[in-house]
Amino acid sequence: VFVGHGRTFFDFNEDTSAQLGVSYASGPNGFGERAQVFGADYTMKWQPGTKGKSWILEAEAYGVDPGSGADDKFGAFAAFTFEFKPRLFATVKADYSEIPLTSDLHSAISLGITYKSSEFSHIRFEYQRVSSNFEADKNLLTFQLQYLIGTHPAHKY
């Protein structure tokens, strides 16, 4: 099995930065052939010195060649998070995936609110509408509590 990932960083100005990455994986697929995965990811952040105003744009896309004559598959994810008050964030995100070795499709749209009480913990409520071609559509409401133990990043990226 081979897995590789490369990433580069762009510092546009004091408040805006981005990362761009590419990924590749290759390995046996269980049918005596090799499967391959190709991917790209992008993250852009705007974080000015004033509290209560920032945003993050994140996106990923992956393509899969499962081998054995199976159809290539694709998956993607995108999210936009905006800080509209100090420590209070709104997020909208979408994802789409084609399940390898099947004709199954999965997609979802999500809306969430996050309160970051500190850089070490946050509380999130999220609504998600999930659609697929292999089961009935679902509406999900989730509650999440995260707490970080350990070191934190040295700067705001």
C-alpha positions in Angstrom: 0.0 0.0 0.0 1.2 3.5 -0.9 -0.2 6.7 0.6 1.0 10.2 0.0 -0.1 13.7 0.8 1.4 17.1 -0.1 0.4 20.4 1.2 1.3 24.0 0.6 0.5 27.2 2.6 -0.4 30.6 1.2 -0.2 33.7 3.4 -2.1 36.4 1.5 -1.9 39.1 4.2 -1.9 39.4 8.0 -5.6 38.3 8.2 -6.0 35.8 5.3 -4.3 32.4 4.7 -4.9 29.2 2.9 -3.7 25.6 2.5 -3.9 23.5 -0.6 -3.3 19.8 -0.6 -3.3 16.8 -2.8 -3.5 13.1 -1.8 -2.9 9.8 -3.5 -3.3 6.2 -2.3 -2.8 2.9 -4.1 -3.2 -0.6 -2.9 -4.7 -4.1 -3.5 -8.4 -4.1 -3.9 -9.3 -7.7 -2.8 -9.7 -8.9 -6.4 -5.9 -9.2 -7.2 -5.8 -5.8 -8.8 -4.8 -2.3 -7.5 -7.3 0.4 -6.5 -6.3 4.1 -6.6 -7.6 7.2 -4.7 -6.9 10.7 -5.9 -7.8 13.7 -3.7 -7.5 17.5 -3.2 -8.3 19.7 -0.3 -8.5 23.4 0.3 -8.9 25.5 3.4 -9.0 29.3 3.5 -9.2 31.4 6.7 -9.9 35.0 7.3 -9.2 36.0 10.9 -8.7 39.7 11.5 -7.6 41.1 14.8 -11.1 42.1 15.9 -13.0 39.5 17.9 -16.3 38.3 16.6 -15.5 38.4 12.9 -13.9 35.6 11.0 -14.7 32.9 8.5 -13.3 29.6 7.2 -14.0 27.9 3.9 -13.1 24.2 3.6 -13.5 21.8 0.7 -12.3 18.3 -0.2 -12.8 16.1 -3.3 -11.8 12.5 -3.9 -12.0 10.2 -6.9 -11.7 6.4 -6.6 -10.6 3.9 -9.3 -11.6 0.7 -7.5 -10.1 -1.5 -10.2 -11.6 -4.8 -11.5 -13.5 -3.0 -14.2 -15.7 -1.3 -11.6 -17.0 2.3 -12.2 -14.9 5.1 -10.9 -16.5 6.9 -7.9 -16.4 10.5 -6.6 -17.0 12.2 -3.3 -16.8 15.8 -2.2 -17.4 18.0 0.9 -17.6 21.8 1.3 -18.3 23.9 4.4 -18.4 27.6 5.2 -18.2 28.7 8.9 -18.8 32.4 9.9 -18.2 33.9 13.3 -21.0 36.3 13.7 -20.5 37.2 17.4 -17.4 36.6 19.6 -17.2 32.8 20.1 -20.4 32.1 18.2 -20.2 30.4 14.8 -22.7 29.4 12.1 -21.8 26.7 9.6 -23.4 25.5 6.4 -22.0 22.4 4.7 -22.7 19.9 2.0 -21.4 16.5 1.1 -21.8 14.0 -1.7 -20.5 10.5 -2.1 -20.8 7.6 -4.5 -20.2 4.3 -2.6 -17.5 2.2 -4.3 -18.5 -1.1 -5.9 -22.2 -0.2 -5.7 -24.6 2.2 -7.4 -25.4 3.9 -4.1 -25.4 7.7 -3.7 -25.4 9.7 -0.5 -25.7 13.4 0.0 -26.4 15.7 2.9 -26.9 19.4 3.7 -26.2 20.6 7.3 -26.7 23.8 9.3 -25.0 24.2 12.6 -24.4 26.7 15.5 -21.2 26.4 17.6 -20.3 28.1 20.8 -16.6 28.1 21.6 -16.3 28.7 25.3 -12.5 28.6 25.0 -9.9 27.4 22.5 -10.0 24.1 24.3 -13.8 23.3 24.2 -16.9 24.0 22.3 -20.6 23.0 22.1 -22.4 22.4 18.8 -26.0 21.9 17.6 -26.4 20.7 14.1 -29.3 19.9 11.8 -28.6 17.6 8.8 -30.8 16.5 5.9 -29.5 13.2 4.5 -30.6 11.8 1.1 -29.7 8.6 -0.6 -30.9 6.3 -3.3 -30.8 3.2 -1.0 -32.9 4.3 2.0 -35.4 6.9 3.0 -34.4 10.5 3.6 -33.5 11.4 7.2 -33.5 14.5 9.3 -30.9 14.4 12.1 -30.4 16.8 15.0 -27.1 16.3 16.8 -25.6 17.8 20.0 -21.8 17.7 20.4 -19.5 18.6 23.2 -15.7 18.7 22.6 -13.0 19.2 25.1 -9.3 19.4 24.2 -6.5 18.2 26.5 -3.0 18.9 25.4 -1.1 21.6 23.4 -2.7 24.1 21.1 -1.5 25.7 17.9 1.1 28.5 18.3 -0.7 30.9 16.0 -4.2 31.7 14.7 -4.0 29.4 11.6 
